[in-house]
């Protein structure tokens, strides 16, 4: 009870009524907040700033040097003399707090009311590099960085139209994370835009770490292993999504964009598919689909066949399985769980260790542990090959979040196969499909165009037809203007004789 009586949140903390008192107390509490008096031939000015957040060179060159050389008497004179673009006069503590901790310098004159805020933030940012998680053989080699202004430039240069709209809000009571929402006004559905803005405004969380965590806060269904929105680090994929009528948001400090609404099919498509010929892209997409299905059911089928349906094993393969399992003391379920858990350990350890060490651990660890477990009689050769191929197939998902989902749902399928055999695998598929049917992304069906059935959108699902067939935007986005190509130019071709 004593703790409950004494507990006070940061929102209930007493705030001084006068901005001067607030700034003085802040400078006394935090040593990185600097309070400085500057003597000039025309008077004295008081400066308050956070020394680690401002560009000190610009402060001396663009603010202090003009004040010492040009005559001034008021804030209006100072605004005309300093070489700073963003200058604002205010006396509100909330605005002073926001400006001070985003690279602003607060200037105070004793003869004037209010204070002058000068924006001189430090310019520390990472250079534009190649994509790491969405690397492609063909296409641009640009990826988003942690600076929101740079990311907006990377998208806007691909969409140089006046309809490209950027709206910026701040999310998080403590972090005040700057979040920008992108959409093309003439194409995007107004309901999708309003839904996105409403959900972002309603986020009432202390700290928003970035785009990924914010996407989890606004998704339609929290208790699901399937990602609700597509995350991408590629500006070209973001621009392509905006051109289809989707809505995108990004957070300052996060190098990823979140695209909404999204469908299950989009997590198995890569932007590289549109740089390749349609037949190559279709083959790769089918390969990804087969690989993901194989990754999910390969181990459960092995367990189900050896536990319940051993009569299905061909005679030529029966002797090989008997020889490989002759010295295994565990049932197929324990054997499969042991190998799956080992693969996950190697994958997680390789991802968390430094690059060179992680590669060594993944290769050497997999070879040593696999060979040792077979020789020790803990696992069979056949299952080791199946688990290794299933782990390799799970990496074909082009979106990292869906790759994690594939890793997770293998275990419920494994339990179903061990408990009911083939019927358990079939029931697991039924549960997954039923779950996908009821999911939504920004209020739109997640399992489209399969449910609800939209045959016109099948042209760009697990196969990709030529571009002259893709003359309409997907129905899922509810785009205001659906046609990408005028109807009279769909089949018309210009030859040199014309």
N, C-alpha and C positions, 0 to 999 in steps of 0.2 A: 504493500500500500504506500509506503514511503516513496518507492521508486515511481509509482504512478502519479503521486502528487507533485514530485519534483521534475517530472519529465516535461520537456518543452521542445517543440519542433523549431526548426530554423525560421518558419514562417511567423511564429509567435514572438520571436526575439524583439526586444524594444529597439526602435530605430530613432536616432536623434531627429529633431524637427528641422534643424537648419542643415543645409548641405555642407557648410564649413565645418560644423562639429562632426558630421558623419565622416568627412574626409580626414579630419585630424585623428579621430579614433581609429580609423582604418589604417592610417600610416603608423600609428603606435602599435597596433596588434600584429600587422604583417610587415616584415622587414623588406619584402620586395616591392612594397608600395612606397614610392619616393615622394617626399614633400620638399620642395626646393623653392627658394626665393632668388629671383634673378634681378640684379640691379642693372638698369639701363640709363642712358642719359636723359630719358624722358619719364622715368618713373620705375616703380617696382612691381613685378608681377609674381604671383604665386603659382607654381606648377605642381600638379599631382599626376603621377603616372606609375605604371608597373614596368620596371626597367627591363624585365625579360620579355615583354610583349611588344615593345615599341622599337622602331628603328632609330637608334640614338644619333646616327649620322644625319638622317633627315631632320631630326629635332633641332640639331645645332645649325644645320645649313639652311633649312627652309623656314624655321620658326624663330630661333634666337638671334641669328645674324640679321634678319630684316628688322627685328624689334630694336636692335642696338644701333641701326643705321638710319632708319626712317622715323620721322617724328610721328607720335601717336598720342591720343588722349582718351580714346574710348574703344569699346569692342568693335565698333564699325570701322575705325581706323586700322585696327589690328587685322580684321578680315581682309582688308584691301592690301595690306603689306605682306602677309605671310604667303608662302608658296604652297598652300595646302588646298586641295579641291573640296574636301568634305569638312565644313565648319558649321557648327550648330550652337546656338545659344539656348541654354536651358537652366532651370533651377529644380527640376524633378530628380529626386534621389534615384528612382528606378532607371531613368535614362543615363544618369551619371554612372551608375553601377554597370550598366550594360556597355557603355562606351569605354569605361576605364579598363575593363577586363577583356576587351576585344581589340586592344592596341590603340586606345585613344589617350590624348593628353588633355587634362582639365586645366584651364587657365583662369585665374581669378584676379580681378582688379578690385582694390578696396573702395574705389570711387564709383563702382558700377554694381547694379543689381544683377543677380544670376551669375552664371559661369559660361565660359566658352569652351567647347569641346572640339579638339583638332584630331583628325584621324591620321596617325602616323604608324600603322602596324608594321611589324617586321615581316619581311618577305622571305619566309623559309618554306620551301616546298620541294617535293621530289620531282625529278625529271620524268618525262613520259617514256615508258618502257614497253616492251612487248608483253602480251598477255601471258599469264602463268597457268591459270586453270582452264582457259579456253583457247589454247594455242591451236593455230591452223596452218596448214602447209601453204595455202593460197589465201590472198586477201591482205588487208592492211595489218601493220604490225604496231598498232597503237592500243594502249590500255588506259583506263581511268587512273587518276592519282587521288591523293587525299585532299586536294584543294578543289572546292566546289566551283570556283570561278573558272579554273582550267577545264574542268569537266563540262561545264556549260559551253565553253568555247569549242571543245571537241565535238559536241553534238550539233551546235548551231552552225558550224561550218559545213556540215553535211546536209543541213536543212535551211538554206538561206532564204526563208520566206517570212513574210510578216505575220502569218498565222501561227507561227511557232511561239507559244506562250510559256513564260516561266513565272510561276508564283512561288514566293518564298515565305515560309513561316518558321517560327521557332518552337521546338518541341522539347519538353523536359524542364521540370521546375528548377533543377540544379544545373544541368549541363547546358541548357539553352541552345540545343543543337540546331543549327541552321539547316532547314530542309527545303529543297526546291522541288516543285511539281511541274513536270513538262507535259505538254500536249499540243496538238495542232487543232486550233479552234474550229476550222471548217470541216474537219474530218471526225474528231473525237466525239463520242456520245456525251451529251451534257450530264446525263445521269451518272455515268462512270466518273466524270470529273468531279461532280459534286459529292459523290459517295467517298471518293478518295480524300478530298479536302475535309469533309466532315469527320472521317475517321481519324485523320491526322490531328485535327483540332481537338478531338475528344481524348487524345492520349494524355493522361495525367500521371506520368511516371517521373520519378526523381531524375534518373540519368538514362539517357538514350545513347547507347554505345555506338550505334551506326545504322546503316541501312538494313542489315540482316536482323538485328534485334527489333527495329521498328516495324519491319514486315511481320514479325511474329505477334506484335501487339495489335495489329489492325486486321489480321487474317480472319476469315469467316469461322473456321473451326480450329480450335486450339488442340483438341485431342485427336490428332491424326499424324501418321508418320509421313504422309505425302506433303511435299512443299506446296504452298498455296500460290506463290508467285515465282516467276523466273528471275533469278539474280544473274547479272552479267557484268563483266568488266570490260566489254568491248563497246566502243562508241558506235561502230557501224551497226551492231545488232540493236542498240538502243534506237538509233535513227530509223531502222527498218520497222521496229515495233511502233514507233510514233506514226510512221507513214501508213500503218495498217489501222490506225485509230485507237491505239492503246494509250494508257496513261502511265507515266514513269515518274518515280521520285528518287531523289538522291540526298544523302546527308553529307554535310561538310565533315571532313575527316574520315570518310569511308570511300574506298575506291570501287564501289559497286553500285549499279543502278538496279532498281526493282521495277519489273514490268507487270502491269495488271490491266485487265483480267488475263489469266493464263489457263491453259488447258493441259491435260496430261500429255498430249502428243508433242507439245512444244518442248518438253523436257528431254525428248529423244531426237530433236532436230538441232542441227548446228548451222550457223550462218555460212559455213564453208560449203554446205549443200547447194547454195545458190550461186557460188562461184564455179562450181563444177557442172559438166553437162548433166541433163536431167536423168539420163539412164544410169550414169555413175552415182549420182546422188540418191536415186531410188534404191540401187543395189546396196549402198552403204547404210541407208535407213533400215532396210529389211535385215541387214546383217546385225545392226544394233538391236532391233527388236528380238531376233532369234537369240542373240547373245544374252540379253537380259532375262528372257524366259528360261534359257538354259541355266543361267546363274542361279535362278530361284529354285528350279525343280530338280536339278541334276542330283544333288545329294539326297533330297527327300525320296526321289525315285529309287535310288540305290538302297536306301533303308527299307522302303516299302516292299521292294522285290525280295530282298533277303529275309525279311521278317514274315510277310504274309503271302507273297506271290512267287515263291521260288520255282513254281512249275513253269513260269514264263521265261526262265533263263534258257537260252539255246544250249544244245548239247555240246557244241564246240567251245562254248564259253564256260560251261559248268566246271570242267576240270581246272581251268585257270583260276576261277573263283575259289574252288575248294583248296587248291594249293596255296593261294594267297591268304586264306583265312584259317588254315589248319592249326596254326599256333596262336591265334588271337583269343585271349581269354574273355574279351568283352563282347556284349551284344552290339549289333550294328549302330544303334543310336548313340551309345557311349563313344564308340570309335569315331563316328561322324562329328559329334559335338567336340571331342578332343581336337580333331584336325581343324575344324572351323574356328575354334577358339584360338588355336595356334596361329592360323592365318591372320586373324584379326589382331592378335598381339604384334605380329611382325609388321603389319600394315600401319598400325598406330605408332609403333616405335620408330618406324622409318619416316613417318610424317613429322614427328616431334623432334627428332634429332637433327643436327646440322646436315646439310645436303650430302656432303661426301660420306660422312659417317652413316647417315640413313640409308644410302644406296648400298653400302657395304653390309650393313646389318640385314637389309632385305634379301640380298642375294646369298650371302654366306650363311645367314641364319636359316633361310628356307632350305638350302641344300643340306646343311648339317643336321638340322632337326628332322627333316623329312627322312633322310637316309637312316639316321639313328633310330627313329621311331619304328621304321620298317624292320630293321635288323633286331631290335629289341622285342619284336612281336606285339607291339601296341596297336599298330594299324596295318592295313593291307596295302599292297602296291596299287591295286585297282582304285581303291577309295582315295589314295593320295593323288593319283592322276586326276580323278574327277573333281576333287576339292580345288586343286591347283587351277584346272581349266575354268571352274566356276568363279574363282576369285579373279582370274584374268578377264573373263567375260563381263564381270561387273564394272570394269573400268571403261567399257565402251560407252557408257552413258555420258553425253557431252556436258550435262549440267551436274555440278558436283553434289548439289543437294539431293538429286534423284539417285546418284550413286550410293549415298548413305542410306537412302530408303531401301534400295535393293539389298544392301548388306543386312538390314534389320529384319525384313520380312522373310528372309530365308529360314529363320529359326522357328516361327510359328508353322511354316510349311513342314519343317523337319519334325516337329512334335506331332502334327496331324498325321504324317506318314508313319511314325512309330506307333501311334495309337490305333489307327484304323486303316493303314495301308493306302491303297489307291483311292478309296473313298475319302480318306482324310485329306489327301491332296486336292481332290475335286471340291470338297466342302470349303477348303481354304481359298480356292479360286472364287467360289461363289461369294464368300464373305468379303473378299477383296473387291470384287466387281460391285457388289451391293454398296460397299462403303464408298467407292469411287462415284457411284451414281448420285449419292446424296450430298457429295461435296460441292462447294461453290467457291469461286474466286471472284471477289469483289461483287458478290451477288449474282454472278453468271455461272452457268453449268460447267463444272470442272471436267466432266467426261465427254463433252462435246468434241467432235460432231457425231459420236456414236450414240450418245444419249443426252439430249434429244437428237433423233436421227436427222442429220443434215447432209444429204448426199453431195450437194454442190461443194461442200468444204472438204470432201475426201480427196480432192485433187492435190492437196498439199498436206497429207498426213504421213503415213508410213511409206508412201511413194510420192514423188514430185514430178508432175507433168511439165511439159515445156511452158515457157512464160506466156505464150499467147493463149494458153488455157487458163492461166491464173489472172484473169482480167477483172476479178471481183475480190474485194476484201472479205475476210472471214466474217460469217454471220455472228460469231461469238462477240466481236467487239461492238456490234450495233453501230457501226460507223454511219455518220450523217450522209456521207457520199461514198457509196460502195465501189463504184467503178474505178479501176486503175487505168483502163485502156478504153478509148471510145469504141462503141460497138462496130462502127464501120471499118475500123482498122484491125479488128481481131483476125480476120482471115485474109485481108488484102495484103498483097506483096507487090513491091515495086521492082520491076526488072529494068535492065538498062535500056530496053527497047522503048519503054514508056517515057 
